[in-house]
Amino acid sequence: MANGRRPGGYVCGVDAAMDVIGGKWKVLILWELSERAHRFGELRRGLPGVTEKVLAAHLREMVADGIVHREEFDEVPPRVEYSLTPRGTALNEALGPLGLWGKVNVLETEAPEPVQA
């Protein structure tokens, strides 16, 4: 993934990160997978409005980018589960402050109190 998908390279790290999470559904897919692995149908039900085609395309890109792991089980009927890779987990953690900003500045909810050690 070092070279990226886009021809011509990236201008900065934010540019590269936005290429990985760009698209309406990718961040929401990351959020759904943050708790546990999901099958395709579970993801689709957890993301009302996403089409099968778009979800499948985004999952393929996210697997190619190394942020989602696709595991096929040798069973009848076939079963496939999607989960976050360590890179995907790190990306989810990096998106945490962005989510907090959205809560405070867009949803206008109060920011949680910082945890004191």
N, C-alpha and C positions, 0 to 999 in steps of 0.2 A: 504494500500500500504506500510505500515511500514516494513513489512517483505520482500517485494519484490517477484518477480516471480522466481528468480533464487535460486535453492537449495544451501544451505551453507552460505547464507548471502552475504553482501557486505564488501569490504575492506575499502572503504572510500565514502564520499559523491559524488565525481566525478564518481566513479564506479556505484553508485546507479542511478545517473542522466543519465549516458550513457546507462544503461539498459532501461530506460524509453524512450529515444530519439533514441536508436539504430535502425538501418535500413536505407535504402537509402531514404525513402520517408517521414518519420515522421516529420523531421524538416520543410520540404516543406509544409506538411499538416498544421502544426502550423502557418507557414507564411501565407498561403492562408486564414486561419480562423481568422487571426489577425484583419481584418477590419470588418467582419460581418459573420453571419451564412451562411452556404452553404448547398445545397442539394447534394446528392451523385454525380449526373451527372455533377453539376457545378464544384465540386472538381476534378472530373476526367478530365474535359476539361481544368481546370487550371493547371493540372500536366501532360503535354504530356509525354507519355511513360509508365505511371503507368498502370498496368492491373487492371481490376475490382476485381480479386481475391486478389491481394496484397493490394489494397486500402481498401477493406472490412476487411481484416485481421488486417491491421494497425489501422483502425478506432476502431475495437473491442478491441484491446489491449489498445488504448489510452483512450477509455471509461472506461475500467477496471482499468486503472491507475489513473483515476480521472482528466485527463487533457482536455478531450473533453466530451461535453454533447450531448447526442443523444435525440432528441425530436420527438416523433411520434404524428402527428396530426390526429384526428379522422375525416377524410374526405374521399370522393370518388372522384378521385383515392387517395390511401394512399399517405401521404407526410411525409418525415422524413428530419429533418434539423440537422446539426452538428454545434456546436459552442464551443468556449473555455470556460472552467470553470475558476474561479479565479486562481486556481492552474496552469492551462494552460497559462493564461495571464502572471502570474509571471514567468513561464518557458520561455515564449517568450521574456520577458524583460531581463532575464538572458542571453539569446542567442544573444542579441543585440551587446555586445562587440565582440563576436565571429564573427558575420557578418561584423563588422567594420574591424576586423583583416583580414578577407578574402578579403575585398575590397582593403585594403592598400597593403597587402603582396602577394596576389595571382592575383587579377585583376589589381593591380598596379594603382589604382585611388587615388586621394588625399583624406585624411581624412577631414571631415567637420570641420570648425572652431568651437570651443566650444562656447556655448551660455553663455553670461555674464548677470547676473541678475541686 
